[in-house]
């Protein structure tokens, strides 16, 4: 896990465990998830994610968190860099993956 990130664990279709707390999980409609101080937002433009730390989700389940180190020009495919035991991984939008990001103005450092 990258330094400074909180581990999110999906405990059911309706809740997510964030550290020691549990919050409700909305459907993947683009509604932000409030995780205490962090609110994750669905990002439609994958090209803009290059260099950002994101969550990749499939069917409302977080499958990977990491830094985007590559995106195709059309934004259909992105790669999350390898970190620790996790290898560099490719995700395709057409397979149902979605990208979620914390907006910088939502973070505690901007308040």
Secondary structure, 3 states (H helix, E strand, C coil): CCCCCCCEEEEECCEEEECCEEEECCCCCCCCEEECCEEEEEECCHHHHCCCEEEEEECCEEEEEEEEEEECCCCCEEEECCECCECCEEEEHHHCCEEEEECHHHCHHHC
